[in-house]
């Protein structure tokens, strides 16, 4: 799957290129430093997926997404946001975005979201008339909203349908598997489910009487105990479970169990 990156931050573009090139799932096609370049270049490249920063100097990512989707209906777009904002999420979805990521993101969080979006890609890159889309036209004034209420309702139901989301999760994956796929990140878990952080929090409160963050930390610690018991080193377990580093792993482990990790290591002798 060919992926382009649109971000005015050069370091961010290089980071995403490294992430994409580290896996066989995706092929880095090109990056663009602003929306104007993206609008001109993406239709010529015909990529499968675009990672789009929401804040850019010439044109924001939501507007760029809207225009690209009009020219290339089959293009999948993941929006990058610097802060969690339900209004931005709603506007991103209305513009045609398929998922969102809240910065900063780890490589695992990024790839988990891209794989989720890729799994739901269209079978062809054709438009509704069965032909390839024409090169992107010059920007023209457009009516707002971009979707009629009838067109927007199915997407709104996917984004806002809290009970439906819970039912889908129970059928497709176990909660713990989803937590690991999300890299133990509430933001990424919400993105994988196509819901907002607030909606995910309401669902967790309803089903588990806790927040997604607390639940994921507890899951990390329980899995940490299992890995240490299996003979994993602190460093290896920390990397496997996405802790920031070995010290962070040991602190969280002791906070959860009251003893250091080595207590559960095979053959540990306190003497």
N, C-alpha and C positions, 0 to 999 in steps of 0.2 A: 504494500500500500504506500503510495507516494504522498509525502507530507510537505507542506510549506509552512513557514513561520513568519508571522507579521508582528513586529515589535520594534519600537523606536530605540530600545535599549540594546546596544551592541552586545554587551555581556550576556543578556538574556538570550539573544539569538544564538550566540556561540554555545551557551549551555544546552539549549534545546537541540541544537545540531549534534552535540556530543551524545546526548541521551538517545536520539533517534538512530545514530550510527552505532550505538552499542548493542543493538538488538537486531535480529533477523526479521522481526515482524514488520518493520517500517523502513522506507527508503527516504532519506532527506533529499528533497527536490530542489529547494531554493529558499532563501529568506528575503524579506522586504523590510525596509526601515520605516515605511509609512504607508498609509492607506492608499494614497494616490498611485504609488508604484504597484501595490498589490492589485488594485483594480485594473491596471493596465497589463500586468504580467501573469496573473493567475489564470485567466481564461485561455491564454496561449499555452500555458504549461499543462492544463487539464489535470491537476492533482486530484487525489481522492479525498484528502483531508487537509484542513488549514487550522493552525493554532493562532489565535487572534488576540492581541492585547487590546484591552478596552479603552485605554487612555493613550492617544497619540495626538501629536500637535496639529496635523492638517485636517483629519477627519477621525471621529472616534470609531472604535471597533464595532459598535452596534450598528451604526450607519453603514459601515463598510460591509458588514455581514449581510445586511438587508439588500444591498445592491448586488453583492455576489450571488446571493441565493436567487435573486430574480433572474440573473443571467445563467446561473449554473445550479439548477434545482437539486442535482445529485451530489453536490459538494457537501461534505460533512465539515462542520466548524465547531471548534472548542474555544470558548471565550476565556480569557485570562483576566481576573479581577484582583486588585490590590486589597480590597476590603470586602467583607460580607455585607451585601446590600440587597434586600429582597426586591426593591424597585428595579435595580440594575438587572437582576436575574430575570424578572418578568419581562423587561424590555428586550433583553438578549434573546429570550425564548420567542417573543413576538417577532423579532427580526429574523428568526430562523436558526438560531444556535442550537446545537445538538447536546451540548454539555458545557460545564464551566469548571474552572479551577481557580482557587483562591491562593494567591502568592503569599509566602514562598512555597514552592512545591518541591518535593523530592523526586528523584528519577522514578522510583517505584510508583508514587502517586500519579505522576504524569503518564506513565505507560499503562497503568491500570485504567485510567480514564480513556486513553486513546484506544485501548483494546476493546473496551466496552462499546465505544462509538463505532469502531471498525466492525464489530460483530453484528451491528445493525445497519450496515451499509446497504445501499441499493444494489440490485443485481447488475445494472448497467449504468453507464454514465449518461444515459439519454434523458431528454426531457419528456414531458407528457405527450408530445407529438411523435416521439420515437426517433428524433433526430438529435445530433449533437448540438449544444447551444452555440449560438453565434458569438463572435468576439464581443467583449463587453462594450456596450454603447456609452457615449458621453453622458455624464450625469444629467438627469432631467428632474424637474420638480415632480414629486409624487404625492398622491393623496395619503392622508393619515386617518386611521391606522392602516398599516400595511395588510392586515388581515381583517376581513369582515367578522362580525361576532360568530357567524356560523363556521367560518374557517378556523377561527382561533379556538373555539370550544374544545375540540379534541386534544390540542396541545395543552390547553389550560387544565384539562382533566388529568393529563399525564403528570403535569407539574404539581398541581394542587391536590390531586386525589389521594389523600393520605391513607384511607382504608384500603383503596385499591393497591397502593404501593405495598402495604404490608402483606396483602394476599399474594402478590406477585413474588415477593421475596421468599415467602414460605414455600412456594412451589419450585422456584428456580435454584436457589442456593440456601444453605444454612447461614444463619447470622454470623457465625464465627468465620466461615469461609469468606463471606463478604468483607468482614473486618480485616482479614489478612490481605485480601485483594486490594483493599483501600489503603494499605500501608498503615493501618491503625489511625487514620486521619478522618475525623468527622466530616470535614469539608469534602474529601474525596469520596467518602461513603455517600454523602448527599448527591454528589455529582453522578456517581454510578447509578443512583436511583432516579435521577432527574427530578429531584425535589430540592427545596431550600433547606438551609441549616435549621431554621426555626421549625419547619415541618418535621424534619427528622427528629428534633428534640421532643416535639409533641408525641410522635409515635413511640419513642423510647420511654417517655414518661408513662405512656399508656400501657405499653407491653412489659417494661422492665422496672418501672418506678425509679428511673435514674436518667442521667444525661448520656448522650452518645460518648462524650469524652471520658466520663467516669467508667462507663461500661467497657470501652476499648482499652483503657489503662488496666482495668481488672483482668481483661482477657490477655493482655500482654504479660502481666505478672503470672497468671496461671500457666501460660505456655512457657514462660521463663523457667518456672519450677520444673516442668516436665523435661525441658531441654537439659537443664543442669543435672537432673536425675539420670538422664541418658548419657552423661559424660561430656556434654558440650562445655567448652571453656567459657568464661564470662565474656570474653571478646567475641567469640563466635556466636554466642546466644544474643548478645547485644546487636550484632549485625543482622542476624536472622530475623529479629523481632523489631527492627527499625528504631532502636533506642539511639539517642544522639551519640553516645560513646559508651565505653565500658564503665566509667564512673557513674554516669547517669543510670545505667542498668543496675549497678550495685546499690545505688541510693534508693531507687524505686523498689527493688527486691526487698531490701531491709525494711522499708516503710510498709510494704504489704505483708511480710511474714515475720517481722521482728528479729530476724537473724540474717547473717550474710549468705550469699548464694552457695558458698562452699559447704555449708551445713548439709546440703542435700546432694552433694557430689558423691558418686560411688566410691566407697572405701575411705570416706573422710573420717579422720580420727582426731578428736579435739585435743588429745595429748600431744 
